[in-house]
Amino acid sequence: MKGLLLKDLLVLRQQSKIYLFMIVLFAAFAIINKDPSFAGGMVAIVAVMLPITAMSYDERAGWDRLALSMPVSRKAMVLSKYLLGAGFSVLAFLISLLLGLKSNDPAGEPAGTALATALVFWSICIILFSVLMPLFIRLGVEKGRMVMMAVLFVPTGVLIFLSSTGIVQTDPDGLERLLRMAPIAAIALFVASILISFRLY
C-alpha cells in the first residue's frame, strides 16, 4: 500500500508546481478580498482532481495491468486511490481553515465560522470524490471526464435555475441542519463508494 501511494505521489510531482501555483493564487485572492469561500471551493476541486490525475497517468501507461501481474491485490489498488483522495481532502480542509482564519476582518469572525466553512468544503470534496471514483473505475478516465463535467455542473445549474425562478426558497434553519449533516453524509458516501469500487474494479 505504501508503495502504491509513493508511486502516485511521485507521478503527481510532475504537476506539483502547477497545482501549488493555483493554491497560492487562490490563497492570495482570499486574503486580499477577505473572502475565503471562492478559494476554499477551488482548493476542494483541486483536491478531487489530483487522484484523478494520478489515475489518468496510470491509464496511459497501462499501469493497472502490470501491477495486477505482481503480488498486489485489487482491493489494495482501489484503496490506495481512496487513501490518496482522503489525504488530499484533509490537506484541502487545513488550507481552507487557514484561509478562513487569515481572511477574517480585524474585528474577527469567530474561529467556529472558519471551521464550519472548512468542514463544508471538505464535505463537498469527499462527496464529489466518492461519486466520481466508481465512474472513473468503470468507464476509465478519458470516458469519465464527460460524466465528471455533468456531475459537477448539471446539479449546480439546476439549483441556480430553481433558485432564480423562486421555485426553491432558502430555509435558513433547514440549510443549517443540512450543513451539519454534510460531514456525516460525506463519510457514509465515502465508505459506500469504496465498497462499490471494490465490485467494479
N, C-alpha and C positions, 0 to 999 in steps of 0.2 A: 504493500500500500504506500509506504514512504517513497519507494522508487517511482511509482506512478505519479505521485504528487510532485516529486522533484522534477520528473520529466516534463510535466505540464508547466511548472514554474520556469524551467529553462527555456521552453518553447516560447512562453509569453514574454520572456526577457527581450526578445526582438522588438516587441511592440511597447515595451515599458515606457520609453521616452515619450511616445505619443500620448499614452494614457496619463502619464504623470503631468504632462503639459496641460492636458484638458482639465485635470483636477485642480491644478494651480490656478488656471484661468477661472474656473467656477468659484474657487475659494476667494480670489481677489474680487470677483463680481459681488459675492455675498457680503464680504466685509465692507466694501465701498458703499454699497447700497443698503446695508443693514437689513438685508432680506435673504435669509439662508434657504428659503423654500425652493427656489429655482435650482440653486446649486445642489441642494440635498437630493432633489429628484434626479438631476443629471448624474450625480455620483452613483445613485442606486442603479441607473440604467447601465453605467459603465461596469458596475459590479456584476450585472447579469450578463453583459456581453463578453467578459473575459473568459469564463469557462466555455462559452460557445465558440470563441475564437480558438481556444485550445482544441476543441472538437473538430473545427474546420481544418486545422493543420494535420490532425490525426487522419482525417478522412482523405486528404490529398496524398498523404504519404502511405496510405494503406496500413496504418499502424495497428488497427484492431486485429486484422488477420494475422499479423506477425506476433502480436502479444499473446493471442489465444493459442498459438503453437507452443508457447512456453508455459511453465507451471504457474499461470496466473488465472484465477477464477473469473467467471463472468461477473459475479457479484462484486468482486474487487474492482473490476474495470468500471462498473457503474458507480460504486461508492466513492471511488477516487474523484469523479467529476462532481458528485454532490458535496463531498468534503471541500473541494476547491471552491465551489459556489458558496458554501456556508462560510468559509474563511473570508472570501471577498465581501460577503454581505456584512460580516462583523466589522471589517475594515471600513466599509461604507457607512455603517452606523456610527463608528467612532468619529469619522470625518464630519458627518452631518451634525453630530453632537457638538464637536468643537466649533464648527461654523456657526451653529446656533448660539453658543455662548459668546463667541467673539463678535457676532454681528448685532448683539443687543445694544440698545441705546444706553448712554451713561446712567440714566435713571434705572435701567436694568429690568428686563423681563425676568421673571423667576426662572431658576435653573430647571424647574419642573416642566416649563413650557418647551425649552430646548430639548429636554429628554423625551417628552411626548412626541414632538415633531420628528426627532431622530427615529423613534420607535415606529412611527407611521411609515417613514421611508424604508426602514428595514423590513417592515411587513410587506410593503409593495414589492421590494426587491425579491424577497423569498417567494411571494405568490407568483410573480412573473416567471421566476426561475423554475418553480415547481410545475407550472403549466407548460412551459416551453420544452423542458428536458425530455419528457416522453415523446413529444412530437419530433424533436431532432433525432432521437434514438430510432424512432420508427421510420421517418422519412429521409433521414440524412440531413446534413447541414445545408447543402445547397437548395434542396427542395423545401426544406423547412423555413427558409428565410421569408418566403412569401406568406406562409402561415403566421410567422412571427409578426410581420407587419400588420396582419389582420388582428392578431391577438392584442397588439399594442394600441392600434389606432381606431379600430371599429368601435369597441366599447366606449372609448373616450369621446368619439364623435357622436355616438348615440346619446350619451349623458349630456353633452353640451347642447345638442338639439332639443332634448326634452326639457332641460333647464331653461333655455332661451324662450321656448314656447309656453312655459308656465305649466306644462303637464305634470312636471315633478316639482314639488315645493320642498325647500330645505327645512327640515325639522332639527333645530339645534340640539335638543335632547336626544333624538334618535341618532344624529350624527356623532354625538359624544359617546353613546353606547357602542356604535359601530366601530369607532376608533379604538375603544377599549378592548373590543373583541378581536381586532385585527391581528395582534401578535399570536393569539391562541389559534385563530383560523390559519394563519401562515404556517405555524408549526405542524398542525394537523395535515394541511395540504402537502407540506414538505415530506412528511412520513409516507403519506399515501402515494405521492409521486415516485418515491424510491421503490415502493412495492410494485407499482405499475411498470416502472422501467426495468425491474428485475425480470418481469414476464416478457417484456418486449425485446430485450437485448438477446 
